[in-house]
Amino acid sequence: MINFITRYFTSLWAFITSPFRAIWRVICKIFPPREFTVMDTPRGNVYTFNQSSFWRFTKFCGKVGLIVWATWSTYVFVYHRPLLQKRTQQLEEAKSLHARQMTDLQKYLEKYNSLTRSLNVIDDKLSNDKKLTDKQKEDLMNTRIKTWGELDFLHTRLTEMFTNDDYTAEYTKLSELSIEFELTRAENEELKKKNAQLIESMQKITDADNQIVSTVSKLTTDNTEELKKSLTNINTTISGLGLTQNALIKNAKKYTNPFVGAAFSPLDFAKDLDPKYEELAENLELWHTLKKLNTILPLGAPVDKVRVTSNYGMRNDPFTGELKRHRGIDFAGKIGTELMAVAPGRVVSAGERVGYGTTVEIDHGLGFTTLYAHLSQILVNRGDWVRPGTVVGLGGSSGRSTGPHLHYEIRYKGIPFDPSKFVKE
């Protein structure tokens, strides 16, 4: 052996390391040294780097190790993780079952102690109490038998607990039901208190509601009566036009324009409610409609200072002296007197008319129009919407006139009628 070593190897160390050197030579063949160059383009420099066989072999081993680690980690995650989760779940279930069993055991112990005490008390009474009647003794014996039955039940359950793998907690369920019952009872008591408070609040709301309904009803009734009075003065006039107050109210309910608003939407209440609400809704609707009607109708004078010089009806014509019907009312005034709209409406005519001179006519709706004649100047245009108090023109003496004044007419469906009641409403 020594001859073999000395013949082929220079030393014992060379003999021992020869396998490793042989392996290294194979590695060097597989991973020979490499030289690569890198060019620094901006500067134009060229750098040369050498990679030894050891460096290349180390990088290869690192890559192989990384691939092996990634493969093993993936395998563990895909295959072993669900098993670990399952074992963890089983452990939690076992802990939960153990906790329930311990709870049951404690409940059984408490029940056992309670039954034992009851049994001792019963035995003591039966042995020492000489005053017991037969009925009381019979009741005590029945109670004693019942207690023994409960003790026997406890024995059965305890045996089942330690011998049956499919045991389910009995007293835990009962205790949970007891807790739920107590919680429900507490919630019920709380609900009763809240219900009592709610009833008290509802009573206060009902009282307040009655007061509000009463106040609003009185308010609407008073205002309705007041509005009706303002229309009473013109009842004779509108009767002559073939109209009634009810007919006007009905028409006003549906009428709309930018200044009086839209039609009133009736309040709708359930039929099973107190009739007072229905009555209140009707009163509110009537009040709203009457208020709207009083706004629509051309009630009032078109001038600040009212001085009538000629009324509606038959009179001697100032030019011919013949008896002739005067179709409006004449108001005294100077040239330049401001003439105002008496109700909201739209200007339907603004210009010259034969005999009337410079005129303005306003449509107020429901068939009523007002005419201003003999003006010196018109301050509105045809199509304009005007509010009550809007100055539509200035007084003058244009047309067939004997002097400065305003000839004022109110017409229903184009036909003039006596406007005196409307002016003095």
QUINORRA-V619821 format. One record per helix or strand. SS is the DSSP state (H for helix, E for strand). FROM is the first residue (numbers start at 1). TO is the last residue. Records with the same first field share a line. If there is no record, write none. Layout:
# QUINORRA-V619821
SS=FROM-TO / FROM-TO
This chain:
# QUINORRA-V619821
H=2-8 / 12-30 / 53-128 / 134-163 / 171-232 / 235-240 / 245-254 / 275-296 / 420-423
E=34-40 / 45-51 / 257-257 / 261-261 / 308-310 / 313-316 / 323-326 / 329-332 / 338-340 / 345-353 / 357-365 / 368-373 / 375-378 / 385-386 / 391-396 / 405-412 / 415-417
